């Protein structure tokens, strides 16, 4: 298990919503620190309701200043 991969952010390819494990997901009551891989199978995008397979991993440098 790689800590970096565990905490990767994922972006919805439908609406561009980013799931950030550091923030979790307030809509679905997902606690901060929850890796994308640990989200429940029933989890969908809180913005457009896309399924998990519609999300793509973001590179570590994406969004980092």
PQR file of N, CA, C, O and H, with PARSE charges and radii, in Angstrom:
ATOM      1  N   UNK A   1       0.838  -1.203   0.000 -0.4000 1.5000
ATOM      2  CA  UNK A   1       0.000   0.000   0.000 -0.0000 2.0000
ATOM      3  C   UNK A   1       0.865   1.242   0.000  0.5500 1.7000
ATOM      4  O   UNK A   1       1.768   1.387   0.824 -0.5500 1.4000
ATOM      5  N   UNK A   2       0.587   2.112  -0.910 -0.4000 1.5000
ATOM      6  CA  UNK A   2       1.338   3.361  -0.994 -0.0000 2.0000
ATOM      7  C   UNK A   2       0.512   4.492  -0.412  0.5500 1.7000
ATOM      8  O   UNK A   2      -0.619   4.724  -0.841 -0.5500 1.4000
ATOM      9  H   UNK A   2      -0.146   1.994  -1.579  0.4000 1.0000
ATOM     10  N   UNK A   3       1.069   5.197   0.562 -0.4000 1.5000
ATOM     11  CA  UNK A   3       0.360   6.315   1.181 -0.0000 2.0000
ATOM     12  C   UNK A   3       0.010   7.387   0.177  0.5500 1.7000
ATOM     13  O   UNK A   3      -1.044   8.014   0.284 -0.5500 1.4000
ATOM     14  H   UNK A   3       1.987   5.009   0.910  0.4000 1.0000
ATOM     15  N   UNK A   4       0.885   7.611  -0.809 -0.4000 1.5000
ATOM     16  CA  UNK A   4       0.625   8.623  -1.815 -0.0000 2.0000
ATOM     17  C   UNK A   4      -0.591   8.247  -2.657  0.5500 1.7000
ATOM     18  O   UNK A   4      -1.462   9.084  -2.895 -0.5500 1.4000
ATOM     19  H   UNK A   4       1.741   7.101  -0.896  0.4000 1.0000
ATOM     20  N   UNK A   5      -0.657   7.001  -3.107 -0.4000 1.5000
ATOM     21  CA  UNK A   5      -1.793   6.556  -3.910 -0.0000 2.0000
ATOM     22  C   UNK A   5      -3.071   6.575  -3.085  0.5500 1.7000
ATOM     23  O   UNK A   5      -4.142   6.901  -3.598 -0.5500 1.4000
ATOM     24  H   UNK A   5       0.050   6.321  -2.914  0.4000 1.0000
ATOM     25  N   UNK A   6      -2.962   6.231  -1.820 -0.4000 1.5000
ATOM     26  CA  UNK A   6      -4.127   6.211  -0.933 -0.0000 2.0000
ATOM     27  C   UNK A   6      -4.758   7.592  -0.829  0.5500 1.7000
ATOM     28  O   UNK A   6      -5.980   7.707  -0.736 -0.5500 1.4000
ATOM     29  H   UNK A   6      -2.092   5.967  -1.403  0.4000 1.0000
ATOM     30  N   UNK A   7      -3.942   8.638  -0.845 -0.4000 1.5000
ATOM     31  CA  UNK A   7      -4.453   9.987  -0.635 -0.0000 2.0000
ATOM     32  C   UNK A   7      -4.564  10.794  -1.924  0.5500 1.7000
ATOM     33  O   UNK A   7      -4.653  12.022  -1.891 -0.5500 1.4000
ATOM     34  H   UNK A   7      -2.950   8.544  -0.921  0.4000 1.0000
ATOM     35  N   UNK A   8      -4.558  10.097  -3.057 -0.4000 1.5000
ATOM     36  CA  UNK A   8      -4.701  10.783  -4.339 -0.0000 2.0000
ATOM     37  C   UNK A   8      -6.095  11.388  -4.471  0.5500 1.7000
ATOM     38  O   UNK A   8      -7.085  10.843  -3.983 -0.5500 1.4000
ATOM     39  H   UNK A   8      -4.486   9.100  -3.084  0.4000 1.0000
ATOM     40  N   UNK A   9      -6.136  12.525  -5.144 -0.4000 1.5000
ATOM     41  CA  UNK A   9      -7.417  13.161  -5.447 -0.0000 2.0000
ATOM     42  C   UNK A   9      -7.930  12.593  -6.763  0.5500 1.7000
ATOM     43  O   UNK A   9      -7.149  12.211  -7.634 -0.5500 1.4000
ATOM     44  H   UNK A   9      -5.332  12.967  -5.541  0.4000 1.0000
ATOM     45  N   UNK A  10      -9.244  12.543  -6.897 -0.4000 1.5000
ATOM     46  CA  UNK A  10      -9.880  12.022  -8.108 -0.0000 2.0000
ATOM     47  C   UNK A  10     -10.859  13.055  -8.633  0.5500 1.7000
ATOM     48  O   UNK A  10     -11.542  13.734  -7.866 -0.5500 1.4000
ATOM     49  H   UNK A  10      -9.879  12.853  -6.189  0.4000 1.0000
ATOM     50  N   UNK A  11     -10.917  13.164  -9.959 -0.4000 1.5000
ATOM     51  CA  UNK A  11     -11.779  14.155 -10.603 -0.0000 2.0000
ATOM     52  C   UNK A  11     -12.855  13.466 -11.430  0.5500 1.7000
ATOM     53  O   UNK A  11     -12.579  12.533 -12.185 -0.5500 1.4000
ATOM     54  H   UNK A  11     -10.362  12.613 -10.582  0.4000 1.0000
ATOM     55  N   UNK A  12     -14.082  13.942 -11.274 -0.4000 1.5000
ATOM     56  CA  UNK A  12     -15.203  13.428 -12.068 -0.0000 2.0000
ATOM     57  C   UNK A  12     -15.023  13.882 -13.512  0.5500 1.7000
ATOM     58  O   UNK A  12     -14.836  15.070 -13.773 -0.5500 1.4000
ATOM     59  H   UNK A  12     -14.306  14.700 -10.661  0.4000 1.0000
ATOM     60  N   UNK A  13     -15.078  12.952 -14.435 -0.4000 1.5000
ATOM     61  CA  UNK A  13     -14.893  13.342 -15.837 -0.0000 2.0000
ATOM     62  C   UNK A  13     -16.188  13.869 -16.452  0.5500 1.7000
ATOM     63  O   UNK A  13     -16.205  14.250 -17.623 -0.5500 1.4000
ATOM     64  H   UNK A  13     -15.229  11.987 -14.223  0.4000 1.0000
ATOM     65  N   UNK A  14     -17.264  13.895 -15.680 -0.4000 1.5000
ATOM     66  CA  UNK A  14     -18.520  14.457 -16.157 -0.0000 2.0000
ATOM     67  C   UNK A  14     -18.623  15.944 -15.786  0.5500 1.7000
ATOM     68  O   UNK A  14     -18.867  16.787 -16.648 -0.5500 1.4000
ATOM     69  H   UNK A  14     -17.250  13.586 -14.729  0.4000 1.0000
ATOM     70  N   UNK A  15     -18.436  16.257 -14.499 -0.4000 1.5000
ATOM     71  CA  UNK A  15     -18.649  17.642 -14.038 -0.0000 2.0000
ATOM     72  C   UNK A  15     -17.391  18.296 -13.461  0.5500 1.7000
ATOM     73  O   UNK A  15     -17.440  19.459 -13.060 -0.5500 1.4000
ATOM     74  H   UNK A  15     -18.237  15.571 -13.798  0.4000 1.0000
ATOM     75  N   UNK A  16     -16.275  17.583 -13.411 -0.4000 1.5000
ATOM     76  CA  UNK A  16     -14.989  18.088 -12.930 -0.0000 2.0000
ATOM     77  C   UNK A  16     -14.910  18.253 -11.416  0.5500 1.7000
ATOM     78  O   UNK A  16     -13.961  18.857 -10.916 -0.5500 1.4000
ATOM     79  H   UNK A  16     -16.235  16.638 -13.736  0.4000 1.0000
ATOM     80  N   UNK A  17     -15.892  17.724 -10.671 -0.4000 1.5000
ATOM     81  CA  UNK A  17     -15.818  17.751  -9.206 -0.0000 2.0000
ATOM     82  C   UNK A  17     -14.607  16.938  -8.768  0.5500 1.7000
ATOM     83  O   UNK A  17     -14.354  15.862  -9.309 -0.5500 1.4000
ATOM     84  H   UNK A  17     -16.663  17.233 -11.077  0.4000 1.0000
ATOM     85  N   UNK A  18     -13.860  17.442  -7.796 -0.4000 1.5000
ATOM     86  CA  UNK A  18     -12.685  16.735  -7.295 -0.0000 2.0000
ATOM     87  C   UNK A  18     -12.981  16.156  -5.920  0.5500 1.7000
ATOM     88  O   UNK A  18     -13.370  16.876  -5.000 -0.5500 1.4000
ATOM     89  H   UNK A  18     -14.066  18.316  -7.357  0.4000 1.0000
ATOM     90  N   UNK A  19     -12.788  14.830  -5.790 -0.4000 1.5000
ATOM     91  CA  UNK A  19     -12.854  14.207  -4.473 -0.0000 2.0000
ATOM     92  C   UNK A  19     -11.466  14.300  -3.873  0.5500 1.7000
ATOM     93  O   UNK A  19     -10.503  13.760  -4.419 -0.5500 1.4000
ATOM     94  H   UNK A  19     -12.472  14.245  -6.537  0.4000 1.0000
ATOM     95  N   UNK A  20     -11.368  14.991  -2.744 -0.4000 1.5000
ATOM     96  CA  UNK A  20     -10.094  15.165  -2.038 -0.0000 2.0000
ATOM     97  C   UNK A  20     -10.185  14.406  -0.723  0.5500 1.7000
ATOM     98  O   UNK A  20     -10.977  14.777   0.143 -0.5500 1.4000
ATOM     99  H   UNK A  20     -12.150  15.429  -2.301  0.4000 1.0000
ATOM    100  N   UNK A  21      -9.389  13.345  -0.552 -0.4000 1.5000
ATOM    101  CA  UNK A  21      -9.458  12.562   0.677 -0.0000 2.0000
ATOM    102  C   UNK A  21      -9.194  13.396   1.932  0.5500 1.7000
ATOM    103  O   UNK A  21      -9.713  13.081   3.003 -0.5500 1.4000
ATOM    104  H   UNK A  21      -8.746  13.043  -1.256  0.4000 1.0000
ATOM    105  N   UNK A  22      -8.398  14.450   1.807 -0.4000 1.5000
ATOM    106  CA  UNK A  22      -8.113  15.298   2.962 -0.0000 2.0000
ATOM    107  C   UNK A  22      -9.372  15.997   3.468  0.5500 1.7000
ATOM    108  O   UNK A  22      -9.475  16.317   4.652 -0.5500 1.4000
ATOM    109  H   UNK A  22      -7.976  14.706   0.937  0.4000 1.0000
ATOM    110  N   UNK A  23     -10.324  16.232   2.575 -0.4000 1.5000
ATOM    111  CA  UNK A  23     -11.562  16.918   2.931 -0.0000 2.0000
ATOM    112  C   UNK A  23     -12.719  15.949   3.169  0.5500 1.7000
ATOM    113  O   UNK A  23     -13.662  16.280   3.887 -0.5500 1.4000
ATOM    114  H   UNK A  23     -10.241  15.972   1.613  0.4000 1.0000
ATOM    115  N   UNK A  24     -12.657  14.759   2.576 -0.4000 1.5000
ATOM    116  CA  UNK A  24     -13.785  13.830   2.663 -0.0000 2.0000
ATOM    117  C   UNK A  24     -14.929  14.328   1.803  0.5500 1.7000
ATOM    118  O   UNK A  24     -14.706  15.037   0.821 -0.5500 1.4000
ATOM    119  H   UNK A  24     -11.890  14.490   1.992  0.4000 1.0000
ATOM    120  N   UNK A  25     -16.144  13.967   2.159 -0.4000 1.5000
ATOM    121  CA  UNK A  25     -17.322  14.370   1.393 -0.0000 2.0000
ATOM    122  C   UNK A  25     -18.465  14.635   2.366  0.5500 1.7000
ATOM    123  O   UNK A  25     -19.058  13.708   2.918 -0.5500 1.4000
ATOM    124  H   UNK A  25     -16.325  13.391   2.957  0.4000 1.0000
ATOM    125  N   UNK A  26     -18.761  15.905   2.563 -0.4000 1.5000
ATOM    126  CA  UNK A  26     -19.805  16.307   3.490 -0.0000 2.0000
ATOM    127  C   UNK A  26     -21.178  15.792   3.071  0.5500 1.7000
ATOM    128  O   UNK A  26     -21.975  15.390   3.919 -0.5500 1.4000
ATOM    129  H   UNK A  26     -18.280  16.658   2.114  0.4000 1.0000
ATOM    130  N   UNK A  27     -21.458  15.803   1.774 -0.4000 1.5000
ATOM    131  CA  UNK A  27     -22.760  15.383   1.264 -0.0000 2.0000
ATOM    132  C   UNK A  27     -23.043  13.925   1.633  0.5500 1.7000
ATOM    133  O   UNK A  27     -24.140  13.591   2.079 -0.5500 1.4000
ATOM    134  H   UNK A  27     -20.811  16.129   1.085  0.4000 1.0000
ATOM    135  N   UNK A  28     -22.049  13.070   1.443 -0.4000 1.5000
ATOM    136  CA  UNK A  28     -22.200  11.642   1.729 -0.0000 2.0000
ATOM    137  C   UNK A  28     -21.749  11.283   3.138  0.5500 1.7000
ATOM    138  O   UNK A  28     -21.736  10.106   3.498 -0.5500 1.4000
ATOM    139  H   UNK A  28     -21.158  13.342   1.081  0.4000 1.0000
ATOM    140  N   UNK A  29     -21.381  12.269   3.934 -0.4000 1.5000
ATOM    141  CA  UNK A  29     -20.907  12.078   5.303 -0.0000 2.0000
ATOM    142  C   UNK A  29     -19.691  11.145   5.349  0.5500 1.7000
ATOM    143  O   UNK A  29     -19.615  10.233   6.173 -0.5500 1.4000
ATOM    144  H   UNK A  29     -21.391  13.226   3.642  0.4000 1.0000
ATOM    145  N   UNK A  30     -18.742  11.403   4.436 -0.4000 1.5000
ATOM    146  CA  UNK A  30     -17.485  10.667   4.388 -0.0000 2.0000
ATOM    147  C   UNK A  30     -16.457  11.474   5.173  0.5500 1.7000
ATOM    148  O   UNK A  30     -16.231  12.650   4.888 -0.5500 1.4000
ATOM    149  H   UNK A  30     -18.804  12.143   3.767  0.4000 1.0000
ATOM    150  N   UNK A  31     -15.849  10.847   6.143 -0.4000 1.5000
ATOM    151  CA  UNK A  31     -14.900  11.531   7.020 -0.0000 2.0000
ATOM    152  C   UNK A  31     -13.633  11.943   6.271  0.5500 1.7000
ATOM    153  O   UNK A  31     -13.177  11.231   5.376 -0.5500 1.4000
ATOM    154  H   UNK A  31     -16.032   9.892   6.374  0.4000 1.0000
ATOM    155  N   UNK A  32     -13.060  13.109   6.644 -0.4000 1.5000
ATOM    156  CA  UNK A  32     -11.756  13.484   6.089 -0.0000 2.0000
ATOM    157  C   UNK A  32     -10.742  12.372   6.358  0.5500 1.7000
ATOM    158  O   UNK A  32     -10.773  11.720   7.402 -0.5500 1.4000
ATOM    159  H   UNK A  32     -13.430  13.687   7.371  0.4000 1.0000
ATOM    160  N   UNK A  33      -9.844  12.171   5.395 -0.4000 1.5000
ATOM    161  CA  UNK A  33      -8.843  11.120   5.524 -0.0000 2.0000
ATOM    162  C   UNK A  33      -9.261   9.810   4.880  0.5500 1.7000
ATOM    163  O   UNK A  33      -8.508   8.837   4.928 -0.5500 1.4000
ATOM    164  H   UNK A  33      -9.819  12.700   4.547  0.4000 1.0000
ATOM    165  N   UNK A  34     -10.457   9.760   4.272 -0.4000 1.5000
ATOM    166  CA  UNK A  34     -10.946   8.545   3.619 -0.0000 2.0000
ATOM    167  C   UNK A  34     -10.445   8.494   2.179  0.5500 1.7000
ATOM    168  O   UNK A  34     -10.784   9.353   1.364 -0.5500 1.4000
ATOM    169  H   UNK A  34     -11.069  10.550   4.233  0.4000 1.0000
ATOM    170  N   UNK A  35      -9.643   7.488   1.875 -0.4000 1.5000
ATOM    171  CA  UNK A  35      -9.107   7.322   0.524 -0.0000 2.0000
ATOM    172  C   UNK A  35     -10.224   7.001  -0.459  0.5500 1.7000
ATOM    173  O   UNK A  35     -11.240   6.419  -0.079 -0.5500 1.4000
ATOM    174  H   UNK A  35      -9.368   6.791   2.537  0.4000 1.0000
ATOM    175  N   UNK A  36     -10.040   7.375  -1.714 -0.4000 1.5000
ATOM    176  CA  UNK A  36     -11.036   7.100  -2.753 -0.0000 2.0000
ATOM    177  C   UNK A  36     -11.356   5.605  -2.808  0.5500 1.7000
ATOM    178  O   UNK A  36     -12.516   5.223  -2.961 -0.5500 1.4000
ATOM    179  H   UNK A  36      -9.214   7.848  -2.023  0.4000 1.0000
ATOM    180  N   UNK A  37     -10.342   4.770  -2.686 -0.4000 1.5000
ATOM    181  CA  UNK A  37     -10.534   3.315  -2.737 -0.0000 2.0000
ATOM    182  C   UNK A  37     -11.392   2.806  -1.584  0.5500 1.7000
ATOM    183  O   UNK A  37     -11.975   1.726  -1.676 -0.5500 1.4000
ATOM    184  H   UNK A  37      -9.399   5.080  -2.562  0.4000 1.0000
ATOM    185  N   UNK A  38     -11.474   3.571  -0.507 -0.4000 1.5000
ATOM    186  CA  UNK A  38     -12.237   3.158   0.664 -0.0000 2.0000
ATOM    187  C   UNK A  38     -13.666   3.699   0.676  0.5500 1.7000
ATOM    188  O   UNK A  38     -14.420   3.444   1.615 -0.5500 1.4000
ATOM    189  H   UNK A  38     -11.000   4.449  -0.433  0.4000 1.0000
ATOM    190  N   UNK A  39     -14.037   4.443  -0.362 -0.4000 1.5000
ATOM    191  CA  UNK A  39     -15.410   4.940  -0.436 -0.0000 2.0000
ATOM    192  C   UNK A  39     -16.359   3.762  -0.630  0.5500 1.7000
ATOM    193  O   UNK A  39     -15.989   2.775  -1.267 -0.5500 1.4000
ATOM    194  H   UNK A  39     -13.425   4.650  -1.125  0.4000 1.0000
ATOM    195  N   UNK A  40     -17.578   3.846  -0.093 -0.4000 1.5000
ATOM    196  CA  UNK A  40     -18.537   2.752  -0.300 -0.0000 2.0000
ATOM    197  C   UNK A  40     -18.852   2.564  -1.786  0.5500 1.7000
ATOM    198  O   UNK A  40     -18.806   3.522  -2.559 -0.5500 1.4000
ATOM    199  H   UNK A  40     -17.879   4.647   0.424  0.4000 1.0000
ATOM    200  N   UNK A  41     -19.169   1.345  -2.178 -0.4000 1.5000
ATOM    201  CA  UNK A  41     -19.500   1.053  -3.575 -0.0000 2.0000
ATOM    202  C   UNK A  41     -20.679   1.903  -4.057  0.5500 1.7000
ATOM    203  O   UNK A  41     -20.771   2.218  -5.243 -0.5500 1.4000
ATOM    204  H   UNK A  41     -19.207   0.567  -1.550  0.4000 1.0000
ATOM    205  N   UNK A  42     -21.565   2.267  -3.155 -0.4000 1.5000
ATOM    206  CA  UNK A  42     -22.755   3.044  -3.525 -0.0000 2.0000
ATOM    207  C   UNK A  42     -22.468   4.535  -3.690  0.5500 1.7000
ATOM    208  O   UNK A  42     -23.352   5.293  -4.088 -0.5500 1.4000
ATOM    209  H   UNK A  42     -21.490   2.011  -2.191  0.4000 1.0000
ATOM    210  N   UNK A  43     -21.229   4.964  -3.385 -0.4000 1.5000
ATOM    211  CA  UNK A  43     -20.880   6.384  -3.460 -0.0000 2.0000
ATOM    212  C   UNK A  43     -20.966   6.870  -4.900  0.5500 1.7000
ATOM    213  O   UNK A  43     -20.520   6.189  -5.823 -0.5500 1.4000
ATOM    214  H   UNK A  43     -20.511   4.348  -3.062  0.4000 1.0000
ATOM    215  N   UNK A  44     -21.546   8.061  -5.083 -0.4000 1.5000
ATOM    216  CA  UNK A  44     -21.631   8.727  -6.378 -0.0000 2.0000
ATOM    217  C   UNK A  44     -21.133  10.152  -6.218  0.5500 1.7000
ATOM    218  O   UNK A  44     -21.030  10.656  -5.099 -0.5500 1.4000
ATOM    219  H   UNK A  44     -21.908   8.615  -4.332  0.4000 1.0000
ATOM    220  N   UNK A  45     -20.829  10.795  -7.318 -0.4000 1.5000
ATOM    221  CA  UNK A  45     -20.416  12.193  -7.301 -0.0000 2.0000
ATOM    222  C   UNK A  45     -21.491  13.026  -6.595  0.5500 1.7000
ATOM    223  O   UNK A  45     -22.667  12.948  -6.948 -0.5500 1.4000
ATOM    224  H   UNK A  45     -20.913  10.386  -8.226  0.4000 1.0000
ATOM    225  N   UNK A  46     -21.091  13.820  -5.600 -0.4000 1.5000
ATOM    226  CA  UNK A  46     -22.077  14.642  -4.894 -0.0000 2.0000
ATOM    227  C   UNK A  46     -22.593  15.808  -5.733  0.5500 1.7000
ATOM    228  O   UNK A  46     -23.575  16.453  -5.362 -0.5500 1.4000
ATOM    229  H   UNK A  46     -20.135  13.884  -5.313  0.4000 1.0000
ATOM    230  N   UNK A  47     -21.946  16.078  -6.848 -0.4000 1.5000
ATOM    231  CA  UNK A  47     -22.346  17.193  -7.699 -0.0000 2.0000
ATOM    232  C   UNK A  47     -23.278  16.760  -8.828  0.5500 1.7000
ATOM    233  O   UNK A  47     -24.313  17.388  -9.053 -0.5500 1.4000
ATOM    234  H   UNK A  47     -21.149  15.555  -7.149  0.4000 1.0000
ATOM    235  N   UNK A  48     -22.915  15.680  -9.544 -0.4000 1.5000
ATOM    236  CA  UNK A  48     -23.706  15.277 -10.724 -0.0000 2.0000
ATOM    237  C   UNK A  48     -24.235  13.851 -10.641  0.5500 1.7000
ATOM    238  O   UNK A  48     -24.907  13.396 -11.567 -0.5500 1.4000
ATOM    239  H   UNK A  48     -22.075  15.170  -9.361  0.4000 1.0000
ATOM    240  N   UNK A  49     -23.952  13.138  -9.562 -0.4000 1.5000
ATOM    241  CA  UNK A  49     -24.431  11.775  -9.319 -0.0000 2.0000
ATOM    242  C   UNK A  49     -23.765  10.731 -10.221  0.5500 1.7000
ATOM    243  O   UNK A  49     -24.300   9.635 -10.389 -0.5500 1.4000
ATOM    244  H   UNK A  49     -23.406  13.508  -8.809  0.4000 1.0000
ATOM    245  N   UNK A  50     -22.605  11.058 -10.805 -0.4000 1.5000
ATOM    246  CA  UNK A  50     -21.877  10.076 -11.618 -0.0000 2.0000
ATOM    247  C   UNK A  50     -21.349   8.955 -10.724  0.5500 1.7000
ATOM    248  O   UNK A  50     -21.049   9.176  -9.551 -0.5500 1.4000
ATOM    249  H   UNK A  50     -22.171  11.948 -10.669  0.4000 1.0000
ATOM    250  N   UNK A  51     -21.240   7.761 -11.283 -0.4000 1.5000
ATOM    251  CA  UNK A  51     -20.723   6.621 -10.541 -0.0000 2.0000
ATOM    252  C   UNK A  51     -19.213   6.727 -10.374  0.5500 1.7000
ATOM    253  O   UNK A  51     -18.550   7.496 -11.069 -0.5500 1.4000
ATOM    254  H   UNK A  51     -21.484   7.581 -12.236  0.4000 1.0000
ATOM    255  N   UNK A  52     -18.682   5.941  -9.440 -0.4000 1.5000
ATOM    256  CA  UNK A  52     -17.248   5.988  -9.096 -0.0000 2.0000
ATOM    257  C   UNK A  52     -16.344   5.771 -10.304  0.5500 1.7000
ATOM    258  O   UNK A  52     -15.285   6.390 -10.402 -0.5500 1.4000
ATOM    259  H   UNK A  52     -19.221   5.316  -8.876  0.4000 1.0000
ATOM    260  N   UNK A  53     -16.755   4.892 -11.232 -0.4000 1.5000
ATOM    261  CA  UNK A  53     -15.882   4.598 -12.381 -0.0000 2.0000
ATOM    262  C   UNK A  53     -15.726   5.805 -13.315  0.5500 1.7000
ATOM    263  O   UNK A  53     -14.891   5.776 -14.219 -0.5500 1.4000
ATOM    264  H   UNK A  53     -17.615   4.390 -11.153  0.4000 1.0000
ATOM    265  N   UNK A  54     -16.511   6.855 -13.112 -0.4000 1.5000
ATOM    266  CA  UNK A  54     -16.390   8.078 -13.911 -0.0000 2.0000
ATOM    267  C   UNK A  54     -15.293   9.005 -13.394  0.5500 1.7000
ATOM    268  O   UNK A  54     -15.044  10.055 -13.987 -0.5500 1.4000
ATOM    269  H   UNK A  54     -17.190   6.878 -12.378  0.4000 1.0000
ATOM    270  N   UNK A  55     -14.640   8.634 -12.306 -0.4000 1.5000
ATOM    271  CA  UNK A  55     -13.587   9.460 -11.704 -0.0000 2.0000
ATOM    272  C   UNK A  55     -12.214   8.996 -12.167  0.5500 1.7000
ATOM    273  O   UNK A  55     -11.954   7.799 -12.290 -0.5500 1.4000
ATOM    274  H   UNK A  55     -14.843   7.781 -11.824  0.4000 1.0000
ATOM    275  N   UNK A  56     -11.346   9.960 -12.420 -0.4000 1.5000
ATOM    276  CA  UNK A  56      -9.980   9.680 -12.845 -0.0000 2.0000
ATOM    277  C   UNK A  56      -9.011  10.269 -11.826  0.5500 1.7000
ATOM    278  O   UNK A  56      -9.261  11.348 -11.289 -0.5500 1.4000
ATOM    279  H   UNK A  56     -11.558  10.933 -12.320  0.4000 1.0000
ATOM    280  N   UNK A  57      -7.900   9.569 -11.549 -0.4000 1.5000
ATOM    281  CA  UNK A  57      -6.927  10.102 -10.578 -0.0000 2.0000
ATOM    282  C   UNK A  57      -6.235  11.341 -11.140  0.5500 1.7000
ATOM    283  O   UNK A  57      -5.920  11.417 -12.328 -0.5500 1.4000
ATOM    284  H   UNK A  57      -7.697   8.692 -11.985  0.4000 1.0000
ATOM    285  N   UNK A  58      -6.008  12.304 -10.258 -0.4000 1.5000
ATOM    286  CA  UNK A  58      -5.245  13.500 -10.629 -0.0000 2.0000
ATOM    287  C   UNK A  58      -3.783  13.267 -10.271  0.5500 1.7000
ATOM    288  O   UNK A  58      -3.477  12.623  -9.268 -0.5500 1.4000
ATOM    289  H   UNK A  58      -6.263  12.243  -9.293  0.4000 1.0000
ATOM    290  N   UNK A  59      -2.886  13.792 -11.092 -0.4000 1.5000
ATOM    291  CA  UNK A  59      -1.473  13.720 -10.775 -0.0000 2.0000
ATOM    292  C   UNK A  59      -1.190  14.549  -9.533  0.5500 1.7000
ATOM    293  O   UNK A  59      -1.890  15.526  -9.268 -0.5500 1.4000
ATOM    294  H   UNK A  59      -3.134  14.316 -11.907  0.4000 1.0000
ATOM    295  N   UNK A  60      -0.185  14.176  -8.780 -0.4000 1.5000
ATOM    296  CA  UNK A  60       0.151  14.863  -7.529 -0.0000 2.0000
ATOM    297  C   UNK A  60       0.410  16.347  -7.757  0.5500 1.7000
ATOM    298  O   UNK A  60       0.091  17.169  -6.898 -0.5500 1.4000
ATOM    299  H   UNK A  60       0.383  13.382  -8.996  0.4000 1.0000
ATOM    300  N   UNK A  61       0.987  16.698  -8.905 -0.4000 1.5000
ATOM    301  CA  UNK A  61       1.304  18.110  -9.147 -0.0000 2.0000
ATOM    302  C   UNK A  61       0.105  18.920  -9.589  0.5500 1.7000
ATOM    303  O   UNK A  61       0.165  20.150  -9.559 -0.5500 1.4000
ATOM    304  H   UNK A  61       1.247  16.031  -9.602  0.4000 1.0000
ATOM    305  N   UNK A  62      -1.011  18.270 -10.010 -0.4000 1.5000
ATOM    306  CA  UNK A  62      -2.208  18.999 -10.396 -0.0000 2.0000
ATOM    307  C   UNK A  62      -2.787  19.723  -9.199  0.5500 1.7000
ATOM    308  O   UNK A  62      -3.091  19.093  -8.186 -0.5500 1.4000
ATOM    309  H   UNK A  62      -1.059  17.271 -10.035  0.4000 1.0000
ATOM    310  N   UNK A  63      -2.942  21.009  -9.294 -0.4000 1.5000
ATOM    311  CA  UNK A  63      -3.537  21.784  -8.225 -0.0000 2.0000
ATOM    312  C   UNK A  63      -2.569  22.206  -7.148  0.5500 1.7000
ATOM    313  O   UNK A  63      -2.913  23.033  -6.304 -0.5500 1.4000
ATOM    314  H   UNK A  63      -2.695  21.520 -10.117  0.4000 1.0000
ATOM    315  N   UNK A  64      -1.360  21.658  -7.151 -0.4000 1.5000
ATOM    316  CA  UNK A  64      -0.368  22.061  -6.146 -0.0000 2.0000
ATOM    317  C   UNK A  64       0.347  23.314  -6.633  0.5500 1.7000
ATOM    318  O   UNK A  64       0.762  23.393  -7.790 -0.5500 1.4000
ATOM    319  H   UNK A  64      -1.080  20.986  -7.836  0.4000 1.0000
ATOM    320  N   UNK A  65       0.485  24.277  -5.756 -0.4000 1.5000
ATOM    321  CA  UNK A  65       1.147  25.530  -6.149 -0.0000 2.0000
ATOM    322  C   UNK A  65       2.620  25.468  -5.888  0.5500 1.7000
ATOM    323  O   UNK A  65       3.336  26.432  -6.158 -0.5500 1.4000
ATOM    324  H   UNK A  65       0.147  24.213  -4.817  0.4000 1.0000
TER
END
